[in-house]
Amino acid sequence: MISRETAEPDDFTVALMALSWILQDEVLTDRFIALTGLFPDDLRGSLAEPATQSAILDFLVANDGDLLAAADGLALKPERIVAARDALAGPDGRGQEWGA
């Protein structure tokens, strides 16, 4: 029997999954916008930027309850979300540049 290993999503995909999860809850969405300042138009224009992706994940990591609920809802380990945020934030915490 052939065994298939489930590949973990890459960091960008984790951020997209997290954003989708956030946007499914109106209260969470309102808090996300209030805390990050990222409105829908901002997200559309900057979603490909690692700084925006890390900001999405920062929002979840900042609240243990949100992090655990998102991890459960996305079938990811909380540590995977934190690792994606750390990788996207880069060494200075402001986001990697593409190709850097």
A tleap script that builds the chain and sets N, CA, C and O, in Angstrom:
source leaprc.protein.ff14SB
mol = sequence {
  NMET ILE SER ARG GLU THR ALA GLU PRO ASP
  ASP PHE THR VAL ALA LEU MET ALA LEU SER
  TRP ILE LEU GLN ASP GLU VAL LEU THR ASP
  ARG PHE ILE ALA LEU THR GLY LEU PHE PRO
  ASP ASP LEU ARG GLY SER LEU ALA GLU PRO
  ALA THR GLN SER ALA ILE LEU ASP PHE LEU
  VAL ALA ASN ASP GLY ASP LEU LEU ALA ALA
  ALA ASP GLY LEU ALA LEU LYS PRO GLU ARG
  ILE VAL ALA ALA ARG ASP ALA LEU ALA GLY
  PRO ASP GLY ARG GLY GLN GLU TRP GLY CALA
}
set mol.1.N position { 0.838 -1.171 0.000 }
set mol.1.CA position { 0.000 0.000 0.000 }
set mol.1.C position { 0.886 1.239 0.000 }
set mol.1.O position { 1.849 1.326 0.763 }
set mol.2.N position { 0.560 2.179 -0.847 }
set mol.2.CA position { 1.345 3.405 -0.947 }
set mol.2.C position { 0.887 4.381 0.121 }
set mol.2.O position { -0.307 4.635 0.282 }
set mol.3.N position { 1.848 4.920 0.843 }
set mol.3.CA position { 1.538 5.883 1.889 }
set mol.3.C position { 1.737 7.298 1.359 }
set mol.3.O position { 2.778 7.620 0.787 }
set mol.4.N position { 0.741 8.123 1.554 }
set mol.4.CA position { 0.865 9.526 1.153 }
set mol.4.C position { 1.047 10.373 2.398 }
set mol.4.O position { 0.263 10.294 3.344 }
set mol.5.N position { 2.085 11.176 2.381 }
set mol.5.CA position { 2.287 12.105 3.480 }
set mol.5.C position { 1.575 13.401 3.127 }
set mol.5.O position { 1.649 13.882 1.996 }
set mol.6.N position { 0.897 13.948 4.100 }
set mol.6.CA position { 0.220 15.211 3.887 }
set mol.6.C position { 1.235 16.336 4.035 }
set mol.6.O position { 1.848 16.508 5.088 }
set mol.7.N position { 1.396 17.083 2.978 }
set mol.7.CA position { 2.331 18.199 3.008 }
set mol.7.C position { 1.701 19.367 3.752 }
set mol.7.O position { 0.520 19.667 3.577 }
set mol.8.N position { 2.501 20.020 4.581 }
set mol.8.CA position { 2.021 21.207 5.267 }
set mol.8.C position { 1.977 22.361 4.279 }
set mol.8.O position { 2.796 22.431 3.363 }
set mol.9.N position { 1.020 23.267 4.464 }
set mol.9.CA position { 0.962 24.419 3.567 }
set mol.9.C position { 2.167 25.333 3.774 }
set mol.9.O position { 2.737 25.393 4.863 }
set mol.10.N position { 2.545 26.041 2.711 }
set mol.10.CA position { 3.646 26.986 2.842 }
set mol.10.C position { 3.173 28.208 3.637 }
set mol.10.O position { 1.988 28.336 3.948 }
set mol.11.N position { 4.102 29.090 3.956 }
set mol.11.CA position { 3.792 30.232 4.820 }
set mol.11.C position { 2.727 31.140 4.221 }
set mol.11.O position { 1.827 31.596 4.927 }
set mol.12.N position { 2.826 31.405 2.910 }
set mol.12.CA position { 1.840 32.241 2.231 }
set mol.12.C position { 0.446 31.622 2.343 }
set mol.12.O position { -0.529 32.325 2.610 }
set mol.13.N position { 0.356 30.322 2.140 }
set mol.13.CA position { -0.926 29.626 2.220 }
set mol.13.C position { -1.484 29.667 3.633 }
set mol.13.O position { -2.692 29.817 3.817 }
set mol.14.N position { -0.620 29.537 4.632 }
set mol.14.CA position { -1.070 29.644 6.021 }
set mol.14.C position { -1.688 31.019 6.256 }
set mol.14.O position { -2.736 31.126 6.894 }
set mol.15.N position { -1.049 32.066 5.748 }
set mol.15.CA position { -1.585 33.424 5.910 }
set mol.15.C position { -2.939 33.569 5.213 }
set mol.15.O position { -3.858 34.170 5.769 }
set mol.16.N position { -3.066 33.028 4.014 }
set mol.16.CA position { -4.347 33.092 3.297 }
set mol.16.C position { -5.434 32.306 4.029 }
set mol.16.O position { -6.576 32.754 4.127 }
set mol.17.N position { -5.074 31.148 4.533 }
set mol.17.CA position { -6.025 30.350 5.302 }
set mol.17.C position { -6.475 31.118 6.539 }
set mol.17.O position { -7.657 31.132 6.881 }
set mol.18.N position { -5.512 31.759 7.207 }
set mol.18.CA position { -5.831 32.524 8.410 }
set mol.18.C position { -6.759 33.690 8.092 }
set mol.18.O position { -7.719 33.942 8.820 }
set mol.19.N position { -6.473 34.395 7.012 }
set mol.19.CA position { -7.325 35.520 6.632 }
set mol.19.C position { -8.743 35.039 6.330 }
set mol.19.O position { -9.716 35.656 6.763 }
set mol.20.N position { -8.856 33.961 5.604 }
set mol.20.CA position { -10.165 33.399 5.296 }
set mol.20.C position { -10.911 33.048 6.579 }
set mol.20.O position { -12.108 33.311 6.699 }
set mol.21.N position { -10.208 32.460 7.526 }
set mol.21.CA position { -10.819 32.084 8.803 }
set mol.21.C position { -11.282 33.329 9.557 }
set mol.21.O position { -12.386 33.342 10.101 }
set mol.22.N position { -10.461 34.368 9.595 }
set mol.22.CA position { -10.807 35.613 10.281 }
set mol.22.C position { -12.058 36.227 9.664 }
set mol.22.O position { -12.965 36.649 10.380 }
set mol.23.N position { -12.104 36.275 8.334 }
set mol.23.CA position { -13.188 36.948 7.636 }
set mol.23.C position { -14.527 36.219 7.715 }
set mol.23.O position { -15.550 36.767 7.305 }
set mol.24.N position { -14.534 35.014 8.226 }
set mol.24.CA position { -15.778 34.269 8.390 }
set mol.24.C position { -16.563 34.707 9.629 }
set mol.24.O position { -17.719 34.319 9.798 }
set mol.25.N position { -15.943 35.508 10.491 }
set mol.25.CA position { -16.572 35.945 11.732 }
set mol.25.C position { -16.600 37.472 11.753 }
set mol.25.O position { -15.550 38.115 11.742 }
set mol.26.N position { -17.793 38.046 11.782 }
set mol.26.CA position { -17.931 39.503 11.692 }
set mol.26.C position { -17.247 40.225 12.853 }
set mol.26.O position { -16.595 41.250 12.649 }
set mol.27.N position { -17.392 39.699 14.057 }
set mol.27.CA position { -16.771 40.335 15.222 }
set mol.27.C position { -15.250 40.278 15.098 }
set mol.27.O position { -14.560 41.265 15.356 }
set mol.28.N position { -14.743 39.133 14.709 }
set mol.28.CA position { -13.298 38.975 14.533 }
set mol.28.C position { -12.793 39.875 13.404 }
set mol.28.O position { -11.728 40.482 13.519 }
set mol.29.N position { -13.548 39.958 12.328 }
set mol.29.CA position { -13.174 40.821 11.206 }
set mol.29.C position { -13.095 42.277 11.649 }
set mol.29.O position { -12.139 42.978 11.315 }
set mol.30.N position { -14.094 42.735 12.397 }
set mol.30.CA position { -14.084 44.116 12.879 }
set mol.30.C position { -12.883 44.387 13.776 }
set mol.30.O position { -12.256 45.443 13.685 }
set mol.31.N position { -12.566 43.431 14.641 }
set mol.31.CA position { -11.403 43.593 15.532 }
set mol.31.C position { -10.107 43.570 14.728 }
set mol.31.O position { -9.183 44.328 15.021 }
set mol.32.N position { -10.032 42.705 13.718 }
set mol.32.CA position { -8.858 42.643 12.849 }
set mol.32.C position { -8.618 43.989 12.170 }
set mol.32.O position { -7.493 44.488 12.158 }
set mol.33.N position { -9.667 44.574 11.609 }
set mol.33.CA position { -9.531 45.865 10.932 }
set mol.33.C position { -9.133 46.946 11.922 }
set mol.33.O position { -8.262 47.768 11.635 }
set mol.34.N position { -9.768 46.946 13.089 }
set mol.34.CA position { -9.465 47.969 14.091 }
set mol.34.C position { -8.022 47.885 14.573 }
set mol.34.O position { -7.372 48.911 14.768 }
set mol.35.N position { -7.525 46.680 14.763 }
set mol.35.CA position { -6.173 46.516 15.311 }
set mol.35.C position { -5.067 46.612 14.271 }
set mol.35.O position { -3.973 47.087 14.573 }
set mol.36.N position { -5.341 46.167 13.054 }
set mol.36.CA position { -4.288 46.167 12.037 }
set mol.36.C position { -4.366 47.380 11.121 }
set mol.36.O position { -3.365 47.777 10.526 }
set mol.37.N position { -5.545 47.964 11.007 }
set mol.37.CA position { -5.729 49.057 10.064 }
set mol.37.C position { -5.794 48.589 8.620 }
set mol.37.O position { -5.772 49.406 7.699 }
set mol.38.N position { -5.873 47.290 8.418 }
set mol.38.CA position { -5.933 46.725 7.068 }
set mol.38.C position { -7.388 46.554 6.646 }
set mol.38.O position { -8.065 45.620 7.076 }
set mol.39.N position { -7.856 47.462 5.805 }
set mol.39.CA position { -9.211 47.399 5.271 }
set mol.39.C position { -9.200 46.518 4.018 }
set mol.39.O position { -8.135 46.246 3.465 }
set mol.40.N position { -10.376 46.070 3.566 }
set mol.40.CA position { -10.415 45.191 2.388 }
set mol.40.C position { -9.622 45.705 1.190 }
set mol.40.O position { -8.923 44.926 0.542 }
set mol.41.N position { -9.715 46.991 0.883 }
set mol.41.CA position { -8.948 47.523 -0.253 }
set mol.41.C position { -7.444 47.414 -0.018 }
set mol.41.O position { -6.682 47.128 -0.941 }
set mol.42.N position { -7.021 47.646 1.240 }
set mol.42.CA position { -5.602 47.506 1.580 }
set mol.42.C position { -5.142 46.067 1.371 }
set mol.42.O position { -4.064 45.818 0.832 }
set mol.43.N position { -5.971 45.135 1.804 }
set mol.43.CA position { -5.628 43.721 1.673 }
set mol.43.C position { -5.523 43.307 0.212 }
set mol.43.O position { -4.600 42.589 -0.173 }
set mol.44.N position { -6.465 43.759 -0.594 }
set mol.44.CA position { -6.427 43.404 -2.014 }
set mol.44.C position { -5.134 43.883 -2.664 }
set mol.44.O position { -4.551 43.184 -3.493 }
set mol.45.N position { -4.695 45.068 -2.285 }
set mol.45.CA position { -3.511 45.644 -2.903 }
set mol.45.C position { -2.196 45.163 -2.347 }
set mol.45.O position { -1.154 45.342 -2.976 }
set mol.46.N position { -2.226 44.548 -1.163 }
set mol.46.CA position { -0.950 44.200 -0.527 }
set mol.46.C position { -0.851 42.749 -0.063 }
set mol.46.O position { 0.104 42.386 0.624 }
set mol.47.N position { -1.808 41.930 -0.423 }
set mol.47.CA position { -1.815 40.550 0.072 }
set mol.47.C position { -0.589 39.755 -0.354 }
set mol.47.O position { -0.191 38.819 0.338 }
set mol.48.N position { 0.008 40.108 -1.469 }
set mol.48.CA position { 1.201 39.389 -1.926 }
set mol.48.C position { 2.456 39.785 -1.154 }
set mol.48.O position { 3.504 39.161 -1.320 }
set mol.49.N position { 2.363 40.810 -0.317 }
set mol.49.CA position { 3.526 41.286 0.437 }
set mol.49.C position { 3.663 40.513 1.750 }
set mol.49.O position { 2.695 40.382 2.499 }
set mol.50.N position { 4.855 40.006 2.025 }
set mol.50.CA position { 5.067 39.278 3.272 }
set mol.50.C position { 4.732 40.101 4.519 }
set mol.50.O position { 4.311 39.530 5.525 }
set mol.51.N position { 4.904 41.411 4.482 }
set mol.51.CA position { 4.565 42.244 5.641 }
set mol.51.C position { 3.069 42.162 5.946 }
set mol.51.O position { 2.677 42.114 7.112 }
set mol.52.N position { 2.240 42.147 4.915 }
set mol.52.CA position { 0.794 42.019 5.114 }
set mol.52.C position { 0.466 40.627 5.620 }
set mol.52.O position { -0.346 40.466 6.531 }
set mol.53.N position { 1.094 39.626 5.033 }
set mol.53.CA position { 0.857 38.247 5.462 }
set mol.53.C position { 1.247 38.061 6.930 }
set mol.53.O position { 0.524 37.418 7.690 }
set mol.54.N position { 2.388 38.623 7.323 }
set mol.54.CA position { 2.802 38.483 8.718 }
set mol.54.C position { 1.881 39.264 9.639 }
set mol.54.O position { 1.663 38.847 10.776 }
set mol.55.N position { 1.324 40.409 9.174 }
set mol.55.CA position { 0.381 41.170 9.987 }
set mol.55.C position { -0.890 40.363 10.252 }
set mol.55.O position { -1.454 40.424 11.345 }
set mol.56.N position { -1.331 39.617 9.258 }
set mol.56.CA position { -2.504 38.753 9.429 }
set mol.56.C position { -2.225 37.733 10.527 }
set mol.56.O position { -3.046 37.520 11.419 }
set mol.57.N position { -1.065 37.113 10.449 }
set mol.57.CA position { -0.720 36.087 11.430 }
set mol.57.C position { -0.386 36.697 12.784 }
set mol.57.O position { -0.643 36.076 13.815 }
set mol.58.N position { 0.184 37.903 12.802 }
set mol.58.CA position { 0.425 38.612 14.064 }
set mol.58.C position { -0.872 38.785 14.833 }
set mol.58.O position { -0.915 38.611 16.051 }
set mol.59.N position { -1.927 39.128 14.109 }
set mol.59.CA position { -3.233 39.330 14.730 }
set mol.59.C position { -3.657 38.079 15.501 }
set mol.59.O position { -4.151 38.183 16.624 }
set mol.60.N position { -3.470 36.905 14.910 }
set mol.60.CA position { -3.856 35.663 15.587 }
set mol.60.C position { -2.913 35.313 16.725 }
set mol.60.O position { -3.348 34.883 17.793 }
set mol.61.N position { -1.628 35.499 16.492 }
set mol.61.CA position { -0.623 35.123 17.489 }
set mol.61.C position { -0.727 36.001 18.738 }
set mol.61.O position { -0.350 35.575 19.830 }
set mol.62.N position { -1.234 37.220 18.582 }
set mol.62.CA position { -1.329 38.153 19.706 }
set mol.62.C position { -2.375 37.744 20.738 }
set mol.62.O position { -2.367 38.251 21.860 }
set mol.63.N position { -3.272 36.835 20.371 }
set mol.63.CA position { -4.330 36.421 21.281 }
set mol.63.C position { -4.369 34.895 21.308 }
set mol.63.O position { -4.709 34.255 20.312 }
set mol.64.N position { -4.017 34.320 22.457 }
set mol.64.CA position { -3.950 32.856 22.545 }
set mol.64.C position { -5.260 32.182 22.164 }
set mol.64.O position { -5.251 31.137 21.513 }
set mol.65.N position { -6.383 32.766 22.560 }
set mol.65.CA position { -7.682 32.177 22.227 }
set mol.65.C position { -7.920 32.153 20.730 }
set mol.65.O position { -8.386 31.156 20.178 }
set mol.66.N position { -7.592 33.272 20.069 }
set mol.66.CA position { -7.749 33.330 18.612 }
set mol.66.C position { -6.803 32.353 17.929 }
set mol.66.O position { -7.187 31.662 16.984 }
set mol.67.N position { -5.570 32.299 18.410 }
set mol.67.CA position { -4.576 31.395 17.818 }
set mol.67.C position { -5.044 29.948 17.918 }
set mol.67.O position { -4.999 29.207 16.936 }
set mol.68.N position { -5.488 29.550 19.094 }
set mol.68.CA position { -5.920 28.164 19.281 }
set mol.68.C position { -7.179 27.852 18.479 }
set mol.68.O position { -7.300 26.770 17.904 }
set mol.69.N position { -8.117 28.798 18.439 }
set mol.69.CA position { -9.338 28.576 17.661 }
set mol.69.C position { -9.033 28.493 16.166 }
set mol.69.O position { -9.584 27.647 15.462 }
set mol.70.N position { -8.160 29.368 15.689 }
set mol.70.CA position { -7.784 29.331 14.272 }
set mol.70.C position { -7.062 28.036 13.942 }
set mol.70.O position { -7.348 27.404 12.925 }
set mol.71.N position { -6.136 27.641 14.788 }
set mol.71.CA position { -5.400 26.395 14.548 }
set mol.71.C position { -6.366 25.220 14.462 }
set mol.71.O position { -6.242 24.367 13.583 }
set mol.72.N position { -7.314 25.181 15.367 }
set mol.72.CA position { -8.307 24.111 15.354 }
set mol.72.C position { -9.164 24.187 14.086 }
set mol.72.O position { -9.394 23.174 13.426 }
set mol.73.N position { -9.629 25.380 13.756 }
set mol.73.CA position { -10.479 25.554 12.584 }
set mol.73.C position { -9.775 25.280 11.272 }
set mol.73.O position { -10.404 24.884 10.291 }
set mol.74.N position { -8.469 25.491 11.256 }
set mol.74.CA position { -7.685 25.298 10.033 }
set mol.74.C position { -6.960 23.954 10.003 }
set mol.74.O position { -6.257 23.646 9.041 }
set mol.75.N position { -7.131 23.161 11.049 }
set mol.75.CA position { -6.458 21.862 11.172 }
set mol.75.C position { -4.942 22.006 11.073 }
set mol.75.O position { -4.262 21.222 10.410 }
set mol.76.N position { -4.434 23.039 11.758 }
set mol.76.CA position { -2.991 23.275 11.837 }
set mol.76.C position { -2.589 23.297 13.300 }
set mol.76.O position { -3.412 23.560 14.177 }
set mol.77.N position { -1.335 23.024 13.554 }
set mol.77.CA position { -0.817 23.199 14.905 }
set mol.77.C position { -0.587 24.691 15.131 }
set mol.77.O position { -0.168 25.392 14.209 }
set mol.78.N position { -0.850 25.188 16.331 }
set mol.78.CA position { -0.572 26.597 16.612 }
set mol.78.C position { 0.875 26.963 16.285 }
set mol.78.O position { 1.157 28.068 15.820 }
set mol.79.N position { 1.778 26.032 16.531 }
set mol.79.CA position { 3.192 26.271 16.259 }
set mol.79.C position { 3.457 26.518 14.777 }
set mol.79.O position { 4.393 27.237 14.426 }
set mol.80.N position { 2.640 25.928 13.909 }
set mol.80.CA position { 2.804 26.133 12.464 }
set mol.80.C position { 2.420 27.556 12.084 }
set mol.80.O position { 3.058 28.171 11.230 }
set mol.81.N position { 1.381 28.074 12.717 }
set mol.81.CA position { 0.966 29.451 12.460 }
set mol.81.C position { 2.038 30.421 12.953 }
set mol.81.O position { 2.366 31.388 12.267 }
set mol.82.N position { 2.576 30.166 14.129 }
set mol.82.CA position { 3.641 31.016 14.679 }
set mol.82.C position { 4.878 30.952 13.796 }
set mol.82.O position { 5.509 31.976 13.536 }
set mol.83.N position { 5.227 29.761 13.334 }
set mol.83.CA position { 6.410 29.605 12.472 }
set mol.83.C position { 6.225 30.351 11.154 }
set mol.83.O position { 7.165 30.972 10.657 }
set mol.84.N position { 5.027 30.297 10.587 }
set mol.84.CA position { 4.760 31.030 9.347 }
set mol.84.C position { 4.884 32.528 9.586 }
set mol.84.O position { 5.479 33.240 8.778 }
set mol.85.N position { 4.326 33.006 10.686 }
set mol.85.CA position { 4.436 34.428 11.016 }
set mol.85.C position { 5.899 34.839 11.156 }
set mol.85.O position { 6.311 35.870 10.624 }
set mol.86.N position { 6.685 34.031 11.874 }
set mol.86.CA position { 8.099 34.350 12.075 }
set mol.86.C position { 8.854 34.368 10.748 }
set mol.86.O position { 9.685 35.246 10.515 }
set mol.87.N position { 8.569 33.411 9.891 }
set mol.87.CA position { 9.257 33.353 8.595 }
set mol.87.C position { 8.875 34.540 7.717 }
set mol.87.O position { 9.731 35.116 7.045 }
set mol.88.N position { 7.605 34.902 7.719 }
set mol.88.CA position { 7.152 36.023 6.891 }
set mol.88.C position { 7.613 37.369 7.440 }
set mol.88.O position { 7.862 38.301 6.676 }
set mol.89.N position { 7.724 37.468 8.748 }
set mol.89.CA position { 8.133 38.730 9.367 }
set mol.89.C position { 9.601 39.025 9.116 }
set mol.89.O position { 9.999 40.189 9.061 }
set mol.90.N position { 10.404 37.994 8.963 }
set mol.90.CA position { 11.829 38.191 8.723 }
set mol.90.C position { 12.560 38.605 9.983 }
set mol.90.O position { 11.949 38.754 11.041 }
set mol.91.N position { 13.854 38.791 9.873 }
set mol.91.CA position { 14.686 39.058 11.067 }
set mol.91.C position { 14.370 40.389 11.744 }
set mol.91.O position { 14.582 40.538 12.947 }
set mol.92.N position { 13.868 41.354 10.981 }
set mol.92.CA position { 13.560 42.650 11.607 }
set mol.92.C position { 12.106 42.762 12.013 }
set mol.92.O position { 11.698 43.786 12.561 }
set mol.93.N position { 11.310 41.725 11.756 }
set mol.93.CA position { 9.909 41.714 12.153 }
set mol.93.C position { 8.997 42.533 11.275 }
set mol.93.O position { 7.827 42.711 11.611 }
set mol.94.N position { 9.496 43.043 10.150 }
set mol.94.CA position { 8.674 43.905 9.299 }
set mol.94.C position { 8.299 43.258 7.976 }
set mol.94.O position { 7.650 43.901 7.151 }
set mol.95.N position { 8.676 42.036 7.750 }
set mol.95.CA position { 8.303 41.364 6.505 }
set mol.95.C position { 9.463 41.255 5.552 }
set mol.95.O position { 10.241 42.192 5.376 }
set mol.96.N position { 9.563 40.102 4.945 }
set mol.96.CA position { 10.606 39.850 3.954 }
set mol.96.C position { 10.232 40.494 2.624 }
set mol.96.O position { 9.051 40.673 2.329 }
set mol.97.N position { 11.206 40.833 1.843 }
set mol.97.CA position { 10.978 41.270 0.468 }
set mol.97.C position { 11.043 40.022 -0.403 }
set mol.97.O position { 11.817 39.105 -0.128 }
set mol.98.N position { 10.221 39.990 -1.461 }
set mol.98.CA position { 10.278 38.851 -2.368 }
set mol.98.C position { 11.654 38.733 -2.972 }
set mol.98.O position { 12.244 39.726 -3.398 }
set mol.99.N position { 12.157 37.535 -3.008 }
set mol.99.CA position { 13.471 37.279 -3.597 }
set mol.99.C position { 14.631 37.592 -2.671 }
set mol.99.O position { 15.794 37.460 -3.053 }
set mol.100.N position { 14.309 38.012 -1.436 }
set mol.100.CA position { 15.395 38.342 -0.494 }
set mol.100.C position { 15.973 37.108 0.136 }
set mol.100.O position { 16.891 37.203 0.950 }
savepdb mol mol.pdb
quit
